[in-house]
Amino acid sequence: MAATKLDLTGLKCPLPALMTRKALRTLSVGECVEVHCTDPMAVIDIPVMVQQMGDRIDSSERRDEIIVFVIEKMNAAIANDD
C-alpha cells in the first residue's frame, strides 16, 4: 500500500506536528502517511505526538535538510473529530 505524502517543508513548530496529527486522523488503521519536513524540532515533536496518539513510526531518516517520517495508523479510537 502506498503511503499518503505530506509535504510540510518550510513550516515551523508547531505546524508540522499539528498537520501530521490532522492527516493521521483521516486514515484508517493500517494506512501510512509519509511526512517530509525541515523544522529541526520535528524530530522531537512528531515522535512524541505519534506515541501519544497510539500510532507507530515505521521509519525516519534525514535526506540532507529534509526529515522524512513514515507513520502507520494503529489506533482506531482516535478518529477525525474536527
Phi and psi in radians as a Rosetta constraint file:
Dihedral C 1 N 2 CA 2 C 2 CIRCULARHARMONIC -1.337 0.35
Dihedral N 2 CA 2 C 2 N 3 CIRCULARHARMONIC 2.485 0.35
Dihedral C 2 N 3 CA 3 C 3 CIRCULARHARMONIC -1.448 0.35
Dihedral N 3 CA 3 C 3 N 4 CIRCULARHARMONIC 2.530 0.35
Dihedral C 3 N 4 CA 4 C 4 CIRCULARHARMONIC -1.212 0.35
Dihedral N 4 CA 4 C 4 N 5 CIRCULARHARMONIC 2.353 0.35
Dihedral C 4 N 5 CA 5 C 5 CIRCULARHARMONIC -1.740 0.35
Dihedral N 5 CA 5 C 5 N 6 CIRCULARHARMONIC 2.367 0.35
Dihedral C 5 N 6 CA 6 C 6 CIRCULARHARMONIC -2.207 0.35
Dihedral N 6 CA 6 C 6 N 7 CIRCULARHARMONIC 1.921 0.35
Dihedral C 6 N 7 CA 7 C 7 CIRCULARHARMONIC -1.639 0.35
Dihedral N 7 CA 7 C 7 N 8 CIRCULARHARMONIC 1.839 0.35
Dihedral C 7 N 8 CA 8 C 8 CIRCULARHARMONIC -1.990 0.35
Dihedral N 8 CA 8 C 8 N 9 CIRCULARHARMONIC 0.372 0.35
Dihedral C 8 N 9 CA 9 C 9 CIRCULARHARMONIC -1.108 0.35
Dihedral N 9 CA 9 C 9 N 10 CIRCULARHARMONIC 2.427 0.35
Dihedral C 9 N 10 CA 10 C 10 CIRCULARHARMONIC 1.578 0.35
Dihedral N 10 CA 10 C 10 N 11 CIRCULARHARMONIC -0.248 0.35
Dihedral C 10 N 11 CA 11 C 11 CIRCULARHARMONIC -1.492 0.35
Dihedral N 11 CA 11 C 11 N 12 CIRCULARHARMONIC 2.556 0.35
Dihedral C 11 N 12 CA 12 C 12 CIRCULARHARMONIC -1.894 0.35
Dihedral N 12 CA 12 C 12 N 13 CIRCULARHARMONIC 2.777 0.35
Dihedral C 12 N 13 CA 13 C 13 CIRCULARHARMONIC -0.870 0.35
Dihedral N 13 CA 13 C 13 N 14 CIRCULARHARMONIC 2.342 0.35
Dihedral C 13 N 14 CA 14 C 14 CIRCULARHARMONIC -1.731 0.35
Dihedral N 14 CA 14 C 14 N 15 CIRCULARHARMONIC 0.158 0.35
Dihedral C 14 N 15 CA 15 C 15 CIRCULARHARMONIC -1.009 0.35
Dihedral N 15 CA 15 C 15 N 16 CIRCULARHARMONIC -0.761 0.35
Dihedral C 15 N 16 CA 16 C 16 CIRCULARHARMONIC -1.013 0.35
Dihedral N 16 CA 16 C 16 N 17 CIRCULARHARMONIC -0.764 0.35
Dihedral C 16 N 17 CA 17 C 17 CIRCULARHARMONIC -1.180 0.35
Dihedral N 17 CA 17 C 17 N 18 CIRCULARHARMONIC -0.740 0.35
Dihedral C 17 N 18 CA 18 C 18 CIRCULARHARMONIC -1.135 0.35
Dihedral N 18 CA 18 C 18 N 19 CIRCULARHARMONIC -0.743 0.35
Dihedral C 18 N 19 CA 19 C 19 CIRCULARHARMONIC -1.266 0.35
Dihedral N 19 CA 19 C 19 N 20 CIRCULARHARMONIC -0.542 0.35
Dihedral C 19 N 20 CA 20 C 20 CIRCULARHARMONIC -1.163 0.35
Dihedral N 20 CA 20 C 20 N 21 CIRCULARHARMONIC -0.752 0.35
Dihedral C 20 N 21 CA 21 C 21 CIRCULARHARMONIC -1.058 0.35
Dihedral N 21 CA 21 C 21 N 22 CIRCULARHARMONIC -0.753 0.35
Dihedral C 21 N 22 CA 22 C 22 CIRCULARHARMONIC -1.096 0.35
Dihedral N 22 CA 22 C 22 N 23 CIRCULARHARMONIC -0.721 0.35
Dihedral C 22 N 23 CA 23 C 23 CIRCULARHARMONIC -1.139 0.35
Dihedral N 23 CA 23 C 23 N 24 CIRCULARHARMONIC -0.718 0.35
Dihedral C 23 N 24 CA 24 C 24 CIRCULARHARMONIC -1.098 0.35
Dihedral N 24 CA 24 C 24 N 25 CIRCULARHARMONIC -0.595 0.35
Dihedral C 24 N 25 CA 25 C 25 CIRCULARHARMONIC -1.159 0.35
Dihedral N 25 CA 25 C 25 N 26 CIRCULARHARMONIC -0.365 0.35
Dihedral C 25 N 26 CA 26 C 26 CIRCULARHARMONIC -1.554 0.35
Dihedral N 26 CA 26 C 26 N 27 CIRCULARHARMONIC -0.163 0.35
Dihedral C 26 N 27 CA 27 C 27 CIRCULARHARMONIC -1.537 0.35
Dihedral N 27 CA 27 C 27 N 28 CIRCULARHARMONIC 2.742 0.35
Dihedral C 27 N 28 CA 28 C 28 CIRCULARHARMONIC -1.602 0.35
Dihedral N 28 CA 28 C 28 N 29 CIRCULARHARMONIC 2.770 0.35
Dihedral C 28 N 29 CA 29 C 29 CIRCULARHARMONIC -0.985 0.35
Dihedral N 29 CA 29 C 29 N 30 CIRCULARHARMONIC 2.330 0.35
Dihedral C 29 N 30 CA 30 C 30 CIRCULARHARMONIC 1.682 0.35
Dihedral N 30 CA 30 C 30 N 31 CIRCULARHARMONIC -0.319 0.35
Dihedral C 30 N 31 CA 31 C 31 CIRCULARHARMONIC -1.401 0.35
Dihedral N 31 CA 31 C 31 N 32 CIRCULARHARMONIC 2.744 0.35
Dihedral C 31 N 32 CA 32 C 32 CIRCULARHARMONIC -2.159 0.35
Dihedral N 32 CA 32 C 32 N 33 CIRCULARHARMONIC 2.712 0.35
Dihedral C 32 N 33 CA 33 C 33 CIRCULARHARMONIC -2.211 0.35
Dihedral N 33 CA 33 C 33 N 34 CIRCULARHARMONIC 2.374 0.35
Dihedral C 33 N 34 CA 34 C 34 CIRCULARHARMONIC -1.832 0.35
Dihedral N 34 CA 34 C 34 N 35 CIRCULARHARMONIC 2.018 0.35
Dihedral C 34 N 35 CA 35 C 35 CIRCULARHARMONIC -1.842 0.35
Dihedral N 35 CA 35 C 35 N 36 CIRCULARHARMONIC 2.213 0.35
Dihedral C 35 N 36 CA 36 C 36 CIRCULARHARMONIC -1.959 0.35
Dihedral N 36 CA 36 C 36 N 37 CIRCULARHARMONIC 2.170 0.35
Dihedral C 36 N 37 CA 37 C 37 CIRCULARHARMONIC -2.543 0.35
Dihedral N 37 CA 37 C 37 N 38 CIRCULARHARMONIC 2.855 0.35
Dihedral C 37 N 38 CA 38 C 38 CIRCULARHARMONIC -2.106 0.35
Dihedral N 38 CA 38 C 38 N 39 CIRCULARHARMONIC -0.143 0.35
Dihedral C 38 N 39 CA 39 C 39 CIRCULARHARMONIC -1.248 0.35
Dihedral N 39 CA 39 C 39 N 40 CIRCULARHARMONIC 2.097 0.35
Dihedral C 39 N 40 CA 40 C 40 CIRCULARHARMONIC -1.013 0.35
Dihedral N 40 CA 40 C 40 N 41 CIRCULARHARMONIC -0.488 0.35
Dihedral C 40 N 41 CA 41 C 41 CIRCULARHARMONIC -1.231 0.35
Dihedral N 41 CA 41 C 41 N 42 CIRCULARHARMONIC -0.273 0.35
Dihedral C 41 N 42 CA 42 C 42 CIRCULARHARMONIC -1.072 0.35
Dihedral N 42 CA 42 C 42 N 43 CIRCULARHARMONIC -0.515 0.35
Dihedral C 42 N 43 CA 43 C 43 CIRCULARHARMONIC -1.164 0.35
Dihedral N 43 CA 43 C 43 N 44 CIRCULARHARMONIC -0.300 0.35
Dihedral C 43 N 44 CA 44 C 44 CIRCULARHARMONIC -1.758 0.35
Dihedral N 44 CA 44 C 44 N 45 CIRCULARHARMONIC -0.891 0.35
Dihedral C 44 N 45 CA 45 C 45 CIRCULARHARMONIC -1.118 0.35
Dihedral N 45 CA 45 C 45 N 46 CIRCULARHARMONIC -0.802 0.35
Dihedral C 45 N 46 CA 46 C 46 CIRCULARHARMONIC -1.186 0.35
Dihedral N 46 CA 46 C 46 N 47 CIRCULARHARMONIC -0.838 0.35
Dihedral C 46 N 47 CA 47 C 47 CIRCULARHARMONIC -1.023 0.35
Dihedral N 47 CA 47 C 47 N 48 CIRCULARHARMONIC -0.664 0.35
Dihedral C 47 N 48 CA 48 C 48 CIRCULARHARMONIC -1.133 0.35
Dihedral N 48 CA 48 C 48 N 49 CIRCULARHARMONIC -0.791 0.35
Dihedral C 48 N 49 CA 49 C 49 CIRCULARHARMONIC -1.101 0.35
Dihedral N 49 CA 49 C 49 N 50 CIRCULARHARMONIC -0.737 0.35
Dihedral C 49 N 50 CA 50 C 50 CIRCULARHARMONIC -1.079 0.35
Dihedral N 50 CA 50 C 50 N 51 CIRCULARHARMONIC -0.767 0.35
Dihedral C 50 N 51 CA 51 C 51 CIRCULARHARMONIC -1.089 0.35
Dihedral N 51 CA 51 C 51 N 52 CIRCULARHARMONIC -0.754 0.35
Dihedral C 51 N 52 CA 52 C 52 CIRCULARHARMONIC -1.106 0.35
Dihedral N 52 CA 52 C 52 N 53 CIRCULARHARMONIC -0.578 0.35
Dihedral C 52 N 53 CA 53 C 53 CIRCULARHARMONIC -1.422 0.35
Dihedral N 53 CA 53 C 53 N 54 CIRCULARHARMONIC -0.219 0.35
Dihedral C 53 N 54 CA 54 C 54 CIRCULARHARMONIC 1.469 0.35
Dihedral N 54 CA 54 C 54 N 55 CIRCULARHARMONIC 0.317 0.35
Dihedral C 54 N 55 CA 55 C 55 CIRCULARHARMONIC -1.734 0.35
Dihedral N 55 CA 55 C 55 N 56 CIRCULARHARMONIC -3.000 0.35
Dihedral C 55 N 56 CA 56 C 56 CIRCULARHARMONIC -2.436 0.35
Dihedral N 56 CA 56 C 56 N 57 CIRCULARHARMONIC 2.377 0.35
Dihedral C 56 N 57 CA 57 C 57 CIRCULARHARMONIC -1.504 0.35
Dihedral N 57 CA 57 C 57 N 58 CIRCULARHARMONIC 2.002 0.35
Dihedral C 57 N 58 CA 58 C 58 CIRCULARHARMONIC -1.283 0.35
Dihedral N 58 CA 58 C 58 N 59 CIRCULARHARMONIC -0.715 0.35
Dihedral C 58 N 59 CA 59 C 59 CIRCULARHARMONIC -2.751 0.35
Dihedral N 59 CA 59 C 59 N 60 CIRCULARHARMONIC 2.742 0.35
Dihedral C 59 N 60 CA 60 C 60 CIRCULARHARMONIC -2.554 0.35
Dihedral N 60 CA 60 C 60 N 61 CIRCULARHARMONIC 2.469 0.35
Dihedral C 60 N 61 CA 61 C 61 CIRCULARHARMONIC -2.687 0.35
Dihedral N 61 CA 61 C 61 N 62 CIRCULARHARMONIC 2.813 0.35
Dihedral C 61 N 62 CA 62 C 62 CIRCULARHARMONIC -1.947 0.35
Dihedral N 62 CA 62 C 62 N 63 CIRCULARHARMONIC 2.194 0.35
Dihedral C 62 N 63 CA 63 C 63 CIRCULARHARMONIC -2.023 0.35
Dihedral N 63 CA 63 C 63 N 64 CIRCULARHARMONIC 1.637 0.35
Dihedral C 63 N 64 CA 64 C 64 CIRCULARHARMONIC 1.008 0.35
Dihedral N 64 CA 64 C 64 N 65 CIRCULARHARMONIC -2.060 0.35
Dihedral C 64 N 65 CA 65 C 65 CIRCULARHARMONIC -1.574 0.35
Dihedral N 65 CA 65 C 65 N 66 CIRCULARHARMONIC -0.045 0.35
Dihedral C 65 N 66 CA 66 C 66 CIRCULARHARMONIC -1.713 0.35
Dihedral N 66 CA 66 C 66 N 67 CIRCULARHARMONIC 2.322 0.35
Dihedral C 66 N 67 CA 67 C 67 CIRCULARHARMONIC -1.784 0.35
Dihedral N 67 CA 67 C 67 N 68 CIRCULARHARMONIC 2.268 0.35
Dihedral C 67 N 68 CA 68 C 68 CIRCULARHARMONIC -2.096 0.35
Dihedral N 68 CA 68 C 68 N 69 CIRCULARHARMONIC 2.194 0.35
Dihedral C 68 N 69 CA 69 C 69 CIRCULARHARMONIC -2.030 0.35
Dihedral N 69 CA 69 C 69 N 70 CIRCULARHARMONIC 2.405 0.35
Dihedral C 69 N 70 CA 70 C 70 CIRCULARHARMONIC -1.969 0.35
Dihedral N 70 CA 70 C 70 N 71 CIRCULARHARMONIC 2.064 0.35
Dihedral C 70 N 71 CA 71 C 71 CIRCULARHARMONIC -2.085 0.35
Dihedral N 71 CA 71 C 71 N 72 CIRCULARHARMONIC 2.292 0.35
Dihedral C 71 N 72 CA 72 C 72 CIRCULARHARMONIC -1.792 0.35
Dihedral N 72 CA 72 C 72 N 73 CIRCULARHARMONIC 2.312 0.35
Dihedral C 72 N 73 CA 73 C 73 CIRCULARHARMONIC -1.269 0.35
Dihedral N 73 CA 73 C 73 N 74 CIRCULARHARMONIC 2.099 0.35
Dihedral C 73 N 74 CA 74 C 74 CIRCULARHARMONIC -2.026 0.35
Dihedral N 74 CA 74 C 74 N 75 CIRCULARHARMONIC -0.436 0.35
Dihedral C 74 N 75 CA 75 C 75 CIRCULARHARMONIC -1.891 0.35
Dihedral N 75 CA 75 C 75 N 76 CIRCULARHARMONIC 1.876 0.35
Dihedral C 75 N 76 CA 76 C 76 CIRCULARHARMONIC -1.313 0.35
Dihedral N 76 CA 76 C 76 N 77 CIRCULARHARMONIC -0.319 0.35
Dihedral C 76 N 77 CA 77 C 77 CIRCULARHARMONIC -1.190 0.35
Dihedral N 77 CA 77 C 77 N 78 CIRCULARHARMONIC -0.469 0.35
Dihedral C 77 N 78 CA 78 C 78 CIRCULARHARMONIC -1.704 0.35
Dihedral N 78 CA 78 C 78 N 79 CIRCULARHARMONIC 1.820 0.35
Dihedral C 78 N 79 CA 79 C 79 CIRCULARHARMONIC -1.915 0.35
Dihedral N 79 CA 79 C 79 N 80 CIRCULARHARMONIC 3.056 0.35
Dihedral C 79 N 80 CA 80 C 80 CIRCULARHARMONIC -1.257 0.35
Dihedral N 80 CA 80 C 80 N 81 CIRCULARHARMONIC 1.878 0.35
Dihedral C 80 N 81 CA 81 C 81 CIRCULARHARMONIC -1.970 0.35
Dihedral N 81 CA 81 C 81 N 82 CIRCULARHARMONIC 0.322 0.35
